[in-house]
Amino acid sequence: MKQVGIVVEKINDNAKVQFKRASACGENCAMCGGCEKTNSFVVAKNKISADVGDTVVLETDTKRVLTAAFLAYILPLILGICGYAIFGAIIGIIMFFIPFLILFFINKRLEEKYLPVIVRRVK
């Protein structure tokens, strides 16, 4: 995945980058009429030493994005449904929240691995 943004702050070896969030309708706002372009911020590895104000390209490994989405959305749903079907409602609810608890405790370890990387400046 690639995204273009502007460096707004340098944080040690990382940078805070501002970018416009893509809309669900593919920027064809006349189709849905509900688009609201919002600015988002992300911390990224600053391997090219980009300075504040530079327009840069961020890159994130698609496999890692899909893995993170699976861990955060799909796995809790699967565990919750299986727990409910096998054991009942209470165990289903508990099993739904187990992946969130695990992610909460290992977040710091995974955070650095899943950061996007600034790959180049845009001229």
N, C-alpha and C positions, 0 to 999 in steps of 0.2 A: 504494500500500500504506500502511495506517495501523497504528500500534502505540502502545499506551499504556505509559508507563514513568515512573520516578521519577529525577529528576536527582540524581546522587550526587557530582558534582564539576564545577566550572567550569574550563575550560581556554581561556584567552584569549577568543576570540569563539565558542568551541564549548563543548559540555557533554557529560559522560559520563553516559549514561542507562542505568539498569538496568531490564530487563523480563523477563517470564516468556516463555520460548520456547514457541510453540504446538506441540502434539503432532500427530503424523501422523493420529491417529484422530479429531481434532476434539473433544478433551476428553472423549470417551466411553470412559473407561479400562476400563470393564467389558467392552467388546468385545475389546480386544487384550490387556489385562492386563500390558502391558509399559511403560506410560508412566512416565516419570520427569520431573517438572517441574523444570526447571533454570533458574537465573537466567542471563541473558546481558547483556552490556554492549555498547554501541555509542557511538561519538563522533558527535555531531550538531551541525549549525549551530544556534547559539542566537540566532536573530533576534529573539526576544521577550524576551531578557534574563531567562530563567527562573533562579530561585535554587535552591540545594541544598535538596532536600526537596520541591520542587514536583512534582506529578503532571502530566505533559504528554503531548500527542499528537505523535508523530513521523510524518512523511509522507515517502515515497520515491516518485519517479516510477516507475510500473510499467514503462514502456518502458526506463528505464535498468537496472532490475533484470533484465529479460529479456535486454538486451544484454550485461550483465556475465555472466549465466549462460551465454549462447551463447559468449562469448569464453573462459570458463574451462572449460566442459565439452564443448560440442558441436564447436567448431572443432578442438581437439586430436584428438578422435576421428575426425572426417572426414579431417583431414590424415594421421593415422596409418594409417587404412584405405586411403586412396588411395595413399600412399607404399608401403605393403606390397604392394598389388595391382599397382602399376606397376613398382616397382624392387626389391622384396624386403624382408626382415625388418629389416635394419640401417637402411636409408633410412626405412622405415616408423616405426621407433622414433625416429629423429632428427626426422622431421617431426612426430611426436606431441609432442615437447618444444619445438619452435620457438615456438608461441604462449605457452607458459609463460615462456620467456626474454624474449620481447618484453614481456609484461605485467610481468615483474620490473623491467625497465629503465624502463618508462613509468608505473610505479605511482604515484609521487609526483605526476605531472601529472594522473592520472585520479582520485586520491584525493579531492581537493576537489570535483570535479564530481559524484561519486557519493555524497557524504555525505547522510544523511537530514537533514531540516529539522524543527526544533521549530516547530509551527504555532500551538499554543495551550495554555493551562493548562486542566486539568480541575478543576472545583470540587467 
